[in-house]
Amino acid sequence: MKTNVLNIEATPESLNTALDEIEKYCNGNILKDNKKAHLQMRLLGEETICLIRDIAGKNTISFWIEGNGKKNAINLEMTADTGLDTKEELMKLSKSGKNISAKGILGKIKSVIEDCMYGFDEANNYLTTGMMYDATLSYGIVPLSGAFNQNVWSLNQYRSELEKDKETREEDWNEIERSIIANVADDVLIGALNCKIKVIIKKSF
């Protein structure tokens, strides 16, 4: 089953449309009779809406869900805007002039997406420096995945690598333990496919 592909903007009306689509998806498969699973998908949907709200800006993001109730994937797709200033240029305009580390797991996911978007040159070639602006996000990089054409950031890989260093990265580890998306989703994958940035939030029951 695949839901309608919605073009979502950072407006309350548009975000509510995405939530309605999640409800339709849950009510159209085996999740309808599984209250716990239905709630977890709803929670992931709400986390996704928060993410869209933070990254959409003036742009639209394609949103849809695929699955059969047992295996489910919330998908986001957006075009890399090579007309934007580089991330370094935007940092110069910040009050501190520094790249402040992203806070919270959603904040880190947002930062990975932004790094992907700034990882293209004017010829739409993906640069190897993508996803490496924030040193904390060098954790979680995995080799080429079938849905992408470059290396991918994985929340599972991030968690696994962070766990090895949790004594020295206590604050980051605590963010994992407190995060809804980190505790409910099976994985979150972020990467590039041609000139598109893709986010896939996976959940199986």
HELIX and SHEET records of a PDB file:
HELIX    1   1 PRO A   12  ASN A   27  1                                  16    
HELIX    2   2 ILE A   30  ASP A   33  5                                   4    
HELIX    3   3 LYS A   35  ILE A   55  1                                  21    
HELIX    4   4 LYS A   87  LEU A   93  1                                   7    
HELIX    5   5 GLY A  104  MET A  117  1                                  14    
HELIX    6   6 ALA A  135  SER A  138  5                                   4    
HELIX    7   7 LEU A  155  LYS A  164  1                                  10    
HELIX    8   8 GLU A  170  ARG A  178  1                                   9    
HELIX    9   9 ILE A  180  VAL A  184  1                                   5    
SHEET    1   A 7 LEU A   6  ILE A   8  0                                        
SHEET    2   A 7 ILE A  61  GLY A  67 -1                                        
SHEET    3   A 7 LYS A  71  THR A  79 -1                                        
SHEET    4   A 7 LYS A 196  SER A 204 -1                                        
SHEET    5   A 7 ASP A 187  LEU A 193 -1                                        
SHEET    6   A 7 VAL A 152  SER A 154 -1                                        
SHEET    7   A 7 ILE A 141  VAL A 142 -1                                        
END                                                                             
